[in-house]
Amino acid sequence: MKKPILGMAIILASACAVGAQQASVTPSTERTAENVAAPFSDTSGAQVNLLETAISESRSFTIATPAAPEAAPPPAAAAPAPKPNFIYGNRDDYRWQLAVGVGFYRFQSSIINASLVGTNTTVSYFTNGWLAVEGNFVTGFAPTILQNEHVKYFGGGGGLRVGGRRNRFEPWAHALIGGAHLQPQTAGSSRGALAAQAGIGLDYRLHSRFSVRLETDWVHTTFFNQTQNNFQAVLDVVFHF
């Protein structure tokens, strides 16, 4: 009798346990289905402001648009031309001068008197604006004398030149010492002699590279064992470089 009652009790308890388990599963399933369809206000999409996004995009577009190009600055003024090497009224000048021209030399002595026409060549190097080292070479030729003998004169020397290198007119003075050679040779005398020259001149500047020169000199020689003091005049064209 007891065994059938015990078996009924076990069956009844098992049925109650199964019913309670189904009751606990059902509500959980309902809540899960309800959460899947959550309200729009509870989602992150509700926090998006479409109007603000449009404004932000418009602002971003404005910033990204490149600014209008500015007007180009006016061209810079051209650099001044370099200072020329020669300017009238200034000391900036070429250091070298080469003068080439013709000269008239009046030679007088106790033996020979002659008027000679020849060439004059002078080279000058300026160490500053007023002082130059100078050298020259002169020639002279005269008609026949003394039994068809031609008078020929050659001379040269070196020295110093001083002068103002200012405007177009350039006055100067120089002093040179050297030697000279005279033909024809006379009995008892030498063809060579000591020669000294001192004079003044004036250059007129035609161009930065060219001048015209007038020069007059006193020429001292010692031919025929004597001394001679003679006169020379020169017309030159001067090249500056």
Contacts in CASP RR format, 6 or more apart in sequence:
PFRMAT RR
TARGET T0000
AUTHOR 0000-0000-0000
METHOD contacts of the structure
MODEL  1
MKKPILGMAIILASACAVGAQQASVTPSTERTAENVAAPFSDTSGAQVNL
LETAISESRSFTIATPAAPEAAPPPAAAAPAPKPNFIYGNRDDYRWQLAV
GVGFYRFQSSIINASLVGTNTTVSYFTNGWLAVEGNFVTGFAPTILQNEH
VKYFGGGGGLRVGGRRNRFEPWAHALIGGAHLQPQTAGSSRGALAAQAGI
GLDYRLHSRFSVRLETDWVHTTFFNQTQNNFQAVLDVVFHF
40 46 0 8 1.000
83 92 0 8 1.000
84 92 0 8 1.000
84 208 0 8 1.000
85 92 0 8 1.000
85 93 0 8 1.000
85 94 0 8 1.000
85 208 0 8 1.000
86 92 0 8 1.000
86 93 0 8 1.000
86 94 0 8 1.000
86 208 0 8 1.000
86 240 0 8 1.000
88 166 0 8 1.000
88 167 0 8 1.000
88 168 0 8 1.000
88 205 0 8 1.000
89 166 0 8 1.000
89 167 0 8 1.000
91 129 0 8 1.000
91 165 0 8 1.000
93 126 0 8 1.000
93 129 0 8 1.000
93 165 0 8 1.000
93 240 0 8 1.000
94 208 0 8 1.000
94 209 0 8 1.000
94 240 0 8 1.000
94 241 0 8 1.000
95 125 0 8 1.000
95 126 0 8 1.000
96 123 0 8 1.000
96 124 0 8 1.000
96 125 0 8 1.000
96 126 0 8 1.000
96 240 0 8 1.000
96 241 0 8 1.000
97 122 0 8 1.000
97 123 0 8 1.000
97 124 0 8 1.000
97 125 0 8 1.000
97 126 0 8 1.000
97 132 0 8 1.000
97 238 0 8 1.000
97 239 0 8 1.000
97 240 0 8 1.000
98 121 0 8 1.000
98 122 0 8 1.000
98 123 0 8 1.000
98 238 0 8 1.000
98 239 0 8 1.000
98 241 0 8 1.000
99 120 0 8 1.000
99 121 0 8 1.000
99 122 0 8 1.000
99 123 0 8 1.000
99 124 0 8 1.000
99 213 0 8 1.000
99 236 0 8 1.000
99 237 0 8 1.000
99 238 0 8 1.000
99 239 0 8 1.000
100 119 0 8 1.000
100 120 0 8 1.000
100 121 0 8 1.000
100 236 0 8 1.000
100 237 0 8 1.000
100 239 0 8 1.000
101 119 0 8 1.000
101 120 0 8 1.000
101 121 0 8 1.000
101 234 0 8 1.000
101 235 0 8 1.000
101 236 0 8 1.000
101 237 0 8 1.000
102 117 0 8 1.000
102 118 0 8 1.000
102 119 0 8 1.000
102 120 0 8 1.000
102 234 0 8 1.000
102 235 0 8 1.000
103 117 0 8 1.000
103 118 0 8 1.000
103 119 0 8 1.000
103 120 0 8 1.000
103 138 0 8 1.000
103 140 0 8 1.000
103 232 0 8 1.000
103 233 0 8 1.000
103 234 0 8 1.000
103 235 0 8 1.000
104 115 0 8 1.000
104 116 0 8 1.000
104 117 0 8 1.000
104 118 0 8 1.000
104 232 0 8 1.000
104 233 0 8 1.000
104 234 0 8 1.000
105 115 0 8 1.000
105 116 0 8 1.000
105 117 0 8 1.000
105 118 0 8 1.000
105 138 0 8 1.000
105 140 0 8 1.000
105 153 0 8 1.000
105 219 0 8 1.000
105 230 0 8 1.000
105 231 0 8 1.000
105 232 0 8 1.000
106 115 0 8 1.000
106 116 0 8 1.000
106 230 0 8 1.000
106 231 0 8 1.000
106 232 0 8 1.000
107 113 0 8 1.000
107 114 0 8 1.000
107 115 0 8 1.000
107 116 0 8 1.000
107 142 0 8 1.000
107 151 0 8 1.000
107 153 0 8 1.000
107 182 0 8 1.000
107 228 0 8 1.000
107 230 0 8 1.000
108 228 0 8 1.000
108 230 0 8 1.000
109 223 0 8 1.000
109 224 0 8 1.000
109 226 0 8 1.000
109 228 0 8 1.000
110 224 0 8 1.000
110 226 0 8 1.000
111 186 0 8 1.000
111 189 0 8 1.000
111 224 0 8 1.000
112 145 0 8 1.000
112 146 0 8 1.000
112 151 0 8 1.000
112 182 0 8 1.000
112 186 0 8 1.000
114 142 0 8 1.000
114 143 0 8 1.000
114 145 0 8 1.000
114 151 0 8 1.000
115 142 0 8 1.000
116 140 0 8 1.000
116 141 0 8 1.000
116 142 0 8 1.000
116 151 0 8 1.000
116 153 0 8 1.000
117 140 0 8 1.000
117 141 0 8 1.000
117 142 0 8 1.000
118 138 0 8 1.000
118 139 0 8 1.000
118 140 0 8 1.000
118 141 0 8 1.000
119 138 0 8 1.000
119 139 0 8 1.000
119 140 0 8 1.000
120 136 0 8 1.000
120 137 0 8 1.000
120 138 0 8 1.000
120 215 0 8 1.000
120 234 0 8 1.000
120 236 0 8 1.000
121 136 0 8 1.000
121 137 0 8 1.000
121 138 0 8 1.000
122 134 0 8 1.000
122 135 0 8 1.000
122 136 0 8 1.000
122 236 0 8 1.000
123 134 0 8 1.000
123 135 0 8 1.000
123 136 0 8 1.000
124 132 0 8 1.000
124 133 0 8 1.000
124 134 0 8 1.000
124 135 0 8 1.000
124 161 0 8 1.000
125 132 0 8 1.000
125 133 0 8 1.000
125 134 0 8 1.000
126 132 0 8 1.000
126 165 0 8 1.000
127 133 0 8 1.000
129 164 0 8 1.000
129 165 0 8 1.000
130 162 0 8 1.000
130 163 0 8 1.000
130 164 0 8 1.000
130 165 0 8 1.000
131 160 0 8 1.000
131 161 0 8 1.000
131 162 0 8 1.000
131 163 0 8 1.000
132 160 0 8 1.000
132 161 0 8 1.000
132 162 0 8 1.000
133 158 0 8 1.000
133 159 0 8 1.000
133 160 0 8 1.000
133 161 0 8 1.000
134 158 0 8 1.000
134 159 0 8 1.000
134 160 0 8 1.000
134 161 0 8 1.000
134 174 0 8 1.000
134 176 0 8 1.000
135 156 0 8 1.000
135 157 0 8 1.000
135 158 0 8 1.000
135 159 0 8 1.000
135 176 0 8 1.000
136 156 0 8 1.000
136 157 0 8 1.000
136 158 0 8 1.000
136 176 0 8 1.000
136 197 0 8 1.000
137 154 0 8 1.000
137 155 0 8 1.000
137 156 0 8 1.000
137 157 0 8 1.000
138 153 0 8 1.000
138 154 0 8 1.000
138 155 0 8 1.000
138 156 0 8 1.000
138 232 0 8 1.000
139 152 0 8 1.000
139 153 0 8 1.000
139 154 0 8 1.000
139 155 0 8 1.000
140 151 0 8 1.000
140 152 0 8 1.000
140 153 0 8 1.000
140 154 0 8 1.000
141 150 0 8 1.000
141 151 0 8 1.000
141 152 0 8 1.000
141 153 0 8 1.000
142 150 0 8 1.000
142 151 0 8 1.000
142 152 0 8 1.000
143 150 0 8 1.000
143 151 0 8 1.000
144 150 0 8 1.000
145 151 0 8 1.000
146 184 0 8 1.000
149 183 0 8 1.000
149 184 0 8 1.000
150 183 0 8 1.000
150 184 0 8 1.000
151 182 0 8 1.000
151 183 0 8 1.000
151 184 0 8 1.000
152 182 0 8 1.000
152 183 0 8 1.000
153 180 0 8 1.000
153 181 0 8 1.000
153 182 0 8 1.000
153 183 0 8 1.000
154 180 0 8 1.000
154 181 0 8 1.000
155 178 0 8 1.000
155 179 0 8 1.000
155 180 0 8 1.000
155 181 0 8 1.000
155 195 0 8 1.000
156 176 0 8 1.000
156 178 0 8 1.000
156 179 0 8 1.000
156 180 0 8 1.000
156 195 0 8 1.000
157 176 0 8 1.000
157 177 0 8 1.000
157 178 0 8 1.000
157 179 0 8 1.000
157 195 0 8 1.000
157 197 0 8 1.000
158 176 0 8 1.000
158 177 0 8 1.000
158 178 0 8 1.000
159 174 0 8 1.000
159 175 0 8 1.000
159 176 0 8 1.000
159 177 0 8 1.000
160 174 0 8 1.000
160 175 0 8 1.000
161 172 0 8 1.000
161 173 0 8 1.000
161 174 0 8 1.000
162 172 0 8 1.000
162 173 0 8 1.000
162 174 0 8 1.000
163 170 0 8 1.000
163 171 0 8 1.000
163 172 0 8 1.000
163 173 0 8 1.000
164 170 0 8 1.000
164 171 0 8 1.000
164 172 0 8 1.000
167 205 0 8 1.000
168 204 0 8 1.000
168 205 0 8 1.000
169 202 0 8 1.000
169 203 0 8 1.000
169 204 0 8 1.000
169 205 0 8 1.000
170 202 0 8 1.000
170 203 0 8 1.000
170 204 0 8 1.000
170 205 0 8 1.000
170 211 0 8 1.000
171 200 0 8 1.000
171 201 0 8 1.000
171 202 0 8 1.000
172 200 0 8 1.000
172 201 0 8 1.000
172 202 0 8 1.000
172 203 0 8 1.000
173 198 0 8 1.000
173 199 0 8 1.000
173 200 0 8 1.000
173 201 0 8 1.000
174 197 0 8 1.000
174 198 0 8 1.000
174 199 0 8 1.000
175 196 0 8 1.000
175 197 0 8 1.000
175 198 0 8 1.000
175 199 0 8 1.000
176 196 0 8 1.000
176 197 0 8 1.000
176 198 0 8 1.000
177 194 0 8 1.000
177 195 0 8 1.000
177 196 0 8 1.000
177 197 0 8 1.000
178 194 0 8 1.000
178 195 0 8 1.000
178 196 0 8 1.000
179 192 0 8 1.000
179 193 0 8 1.000
179 194 0 8 1.000
179 195 0 8 1.000
180 192 0 8 1.000
180 193 0 8 1.000
180 194 0 8 1.000
180 195 0 8 1.000
180 221 0 8 1.000
180 223 0 8 1.000
181 191 0 8 1.000
181 192 0 8 1.000
181 193 0 8 1.000
182 191 0 8 1.000
182 192 0 8 1.000
182 193 0 8 1.000
182 221 0 8 1.000
182 223 0 8 1.000
183 191 0 8 1.000
185 191 0 8 1.000
186 224 0 8 1.000
189 223 0 8 1.000
189 224 0 8 1.000
189 225 0 8 1.000
190 223 0 8 1.000
192 223 0 8 1.000
193 221 0 8 1.000
193 222 0 8 1.000
193 223 0 8 1.000
194 221 0 8 1.000
194 222 0 8 1.000
195 219 0 8 1.000
195 220 0 8 1.000
195 221 0 8 1.000
195 222 0 8 1.000
196 219 0 8 1.000
196 220 0 8 1.000
197 217 0 8 1.000
197 218 0 8 1.000
197 219 0 8 1.000
197 220 0 8 1.000
197 232 0 8 1.000
198 217 0 8 1.000
198 218 0 8 1.000
199 215 0 8 1.000
199 216 0 8 1.000
199 217 0 8 1.000
199 218 0 8 1.000
200 215 0 8 1.000
200 216 0 8 1.000
201 213 0 8 1.000
201 214 0 8 1.000
201 215 0 8 1.000
201 216 0 8 1.000
202 213 0 8 1.000
202 214 0 8 1.000
203 211 0 8 1.000
203 212 0 8 1.000
203 213 0 8 1.000
203 238 0 8 1.000
204 211 0 8 1.000
204 212 0 8 1.000
204 213 0 8 1.000
205 211 0 8 1.000
206 212 0 8 1.000
208 240 0 8 1.000
209 239 0 8 1.000
209 240 0 8 1.000
209 241 0 8 1.000
210 237 0 8 1.000
210 238 0 8 1.000
210 239 0 8 1.000
210 240 0 8 1.000
211 237 0 8 1.000
211 238 0 8 1.000
211 240 0 8 1.000
212 235 0 8 1.000
212 236 0 8 1.000
212 237 0 8 1.000
212 238 0 8 1.000
213 234 0 8 1.000
213 235 0 8 1.000
213 236 0 8 1.000
213 237 0 8 1.000
213 238 0 8 1.000
214 234 0 8 1.000
214 235 0 8 1.000
215 233 0 8 1.000
215 234 0 8 1.000
215 235 0 8 1.000
215 236 0 8 1.000
216 231 0 8 1.000
216 232 0 8 1.000
216 233 0 8 1.000
216 234 0 8 1.000
217 231 0 8 1.000
217 232 0 8 1.000
217 233 0 8 1.000
217 234 0 8 1.000
218 229 0 8 1.000
218 230 0 8 1.000
218 231 0 8 1.000
218 232 0 8 1.000
219 228 0 8 1.000
219 229 0 8 1.000
219 230 0 8 1.000
219 231 0 8 1.000
219 232 0 8 1.000
220 227 0 8 1.000
220 228 0 8 1.000
220 229 0 8 1.000
220 230 0 8 1.000
221 227 0 8 1.000
221 228 0 8 1.000
221 230 0 8 1.000
222 228 0 8 1.000
END
